[in-house]
Amino acid sequence: MTKENLTLRMDSELKAQASELFKELGLDLSTATGIFYRQALRCHGLPFEVKIDEPNETTYKAVESAKNNEDLYGPFDSVKDLMSALL
């Protein structure tokens, strides 16, 4: 099988993080990219769901509640204090 070069442009921090993850899995970037393409061909599309995450009703209510509650703007001394203000 003939192998060809592929050039990808990506954020350097993303590349470093991905490289470290794949290294822990015993892979290099080239092998991981090849796995992605093979999975895409197997699935006849992207091998994961692509969607826009929409906040649920609980999240919308919490945002509205926070807008009306001056106590939520902190600063807080601890996560416990923040959580108390949310309740």
N, C-alpha and C positions, 0 to 999 in steps of 0.2 A: 504494500500500500504506500503510495506516494504521500509524503507529508508536506504541507505548505505552511508558511509563516502567516500569522495573523497579528495585526497591530490594533490594540485597544487603547482608547484614551479614557482615563478615569482619575478621580481625585486620589492624590498620593496617600492620604490617610486611609481611605477606603481600601486601596491596594495593600497597604501594610497590614491592616486588620484582617483582611481576607487571607493574605499570605500566611499570617500567624495561625489563623484558624485551620487552614488546610494543612499546614505543617504538623499541627497537633494530630490531624487525622491521617498523617503519613502521605500527604499529597503535595504536589507543587501546583502553582497556578495553571500551568498548561494542562495537567491531568484533570484538575477540577473543572476547567472550562470545557474540556472534551466530554466529561461526564454530563455537564449541563446540556450540551448539544445532543448527546445520545438520548438523554431523558426527554428532551423536547421532541425529537423524532419519534420516540416511542409513544408519547402522549399526543402527537400531532398538534402541538402547541406548547405553550409555556408549561413547565412541570410544576407549577404552583398557581394558586388562584391570584388573579390581579383584580383588585377592587379598591374603591375609595371607602375607607372606614368611616361610617356615619355614627356619631355619638348616639347612644340610646336615650330613652325618655328620662331615665334617672340622671344621666349626665346633664341633659338640658335643664332639668329642674335644679340641680346643684349649682349650675352656672348662674341661673336667674336668682337663686337664693343668695349667692355670693355677691352679686351686683348690688343687692339691697341691704347688705350687712356690713357695716363699717368695721366690725371687729375682725373680719377675715383678712385685713390688709397687713397685719403684723407690724413689726417683726415678732416672731415667736421664739421663745427660748428653747423649745423642744418640739418634737413631732407630736408628743402627747398634748401640748398646749394647742397646736394647730388642729388636731383632731377634735379636741373639746370645743373649739370655736365652730367647727363644722356641724356639730350636733345641735 
